[in-house]
Amino acid sequence: MFDIIGKRNWFFAISLAILIPGLVFILAGPLTGEKMGLQFSIDFTGGTVWQIQFADPKVTPDQVKAVIAQQGYDAQVTQAGNGQTDRSFMEIRTKDAALAAPAAPIATPAASASAAASASAGASAPAGESASASPGTSSSPTSSASPSPSAAPVASASAAASAAPSASAAAGASPGASAAPSPSAPTTVCGGLPQGSSKLPALCYALESKLGPIAKQNSLTSVGAVVSSDLITQALVLILVGSVGILLWITYRFRDFRMGVTALIALLHDIVVVVGLFAILGTFFNVQIDSLFVTAMLTVIGFSVHDTIVVYDRIRENRARHAGEPFERIVNHSILQTFGRSITTSFTVVITLLALLLFAGEAIGTFVLALLIGIISGTYSSIFNASPLLVVWHLHDERQRERENAARPSRRAAT
């Protein structure tokens, strides 16, 4: 029979070998100004994520980053393609949340052209007059001005604007925008970006002037700092409340405070393992965590506790069946009885997560990777950490009772 409890110090050493580097990189984040350690997405820091695709497939992230730096922005540029197309998307991440107006809709080029033409025509006419009134017509309070040949050139401005989108886009641009493209070079993506106080169109025009036209925009996301602070607070509260609730429930269910505490220590082990590995991946591979990471951590906590409860329930049954045997032998026998069930359950989940990680795309990549690491760590901690820690605590209490019992006769003899 394999003695897992007898080799518990080896399993504790393996856990420490994984935990210590992770803790070092976690603590290195605040000390280095987030240059090392965990890399947070805009869900936590606030900022803008913009995914675009250039018509020229030879454009590199370094070229895009250089142009953005010339415009005064500090951004991270990576390729976000799925490997199924020749031209992948460029993902631009910056902490400037004001780069894009989050509430402004992205209009199509035709709609923006007609809207600009209508606005320019309405601005040239006095209040109360129709936009189709001729310049030479005397002012009239009614909109039913007499049709005259002179009204035709002005009325045809809308048709001309719809026939020539570049001219209307130039007319609708703000007077101070120096980065606007020339009428001879119409742009599809930049003309449909949010206008007004947004800084994104000017940056888009600068990218097109240096690197060629942008063929497609995949996504544009902006998150403010208030939302980010709320997410951080909610994440900490959820993990804290979940951990305390688990501690109280296991203590009540098994009538043993030691089981609740050791299960919670195993949970903390799993959390530190996942967060530490993501701190290492963030340092060397710029892997960022988002709001789905919190969901993954809560799922890992639930899965790890479920596996630990199965082992503890078998320990409780065997203590009644094998009363009088050493506690460490009862625990070791209980682990071996549930070992096959734990490995089989975890392995089926790992196969599913591997399939998602390889074929589901980057949208849920961080979420799936956190789940995969957490499930493996949770299975390990339930078998090789939680139950051995329970044995260590139980043996410590027994030795403490023996010392107290040994001291009582000597006290009585002294009296």
Sequence and secondary structure as in RCSB ss.txt:
>XXXX:A:sequence
MFDIIGKRNWFFAISLAILIPGLVFILAGPLTGEKMGLQFSIDFTGGTVWQIQFADPKVTPDQVKAVIAQQGYDA
QVTQAGNGQTDRSFMEIRTKDAALAAPAAPIATPAASASAAASASAGASAPAGESASASPGTSSSPTSSASPSPS
AAPVASASAAASAAPSASAAAGASPGASAAPSPSAPTTVCGGLPQGSSKLPALCYALESKLGPIAKQNSLTSVGA
VVSSDLITQALVLILVGSVGILLWITYRFRDFRMGVTALIALLHDIVVVVGLFAILGTFFNVQIDSLFVTAMLTV
IGFSVHDTIVVYDRIRENRARHAGEPFERIVNHSILQTFGRSITTSFTVVITLLALLLFAGEAIGTFVLALLIGI
ISGTYSSIFNASPLLVVWHLHDERQRERENAARPSRRAAT
>XXXX:A:secstr
   TTTTHHHHHHHHHHHHHHHHHHHHHHHHTTTSSS EE HHHH EEEEEEEESSTT  HHHHHHHHHHTT  E
EEEE   SSSSS  EEEEES GGGS TTS    HHHHHHHHHHHHHHHHS TTS TTS TTS   SSS     TT
HHHHHHHHHHHHH HHHHHHHHS TT TT   TTS  SSGGGS  TT SHHHHHHHHHHHH  EEEEEEEEEE H
HHHHHHHHHHHHHHHHHHHHHHHHHHHHHT HHHHHHHHHHHHHHHHHHHHHHHHHHHHH  EE HHHHHHHHHH
HHHHHHHHHHHHHHHHHHHHHTTTS HHHHHHHHHHHHHHHHHHHHHHHHHHHHHHHHHS STTHHHHHHHHHHH
HHHHHHIIIIIHHHHHHHHHHHHHHHHHHHHHHHHHHHH 
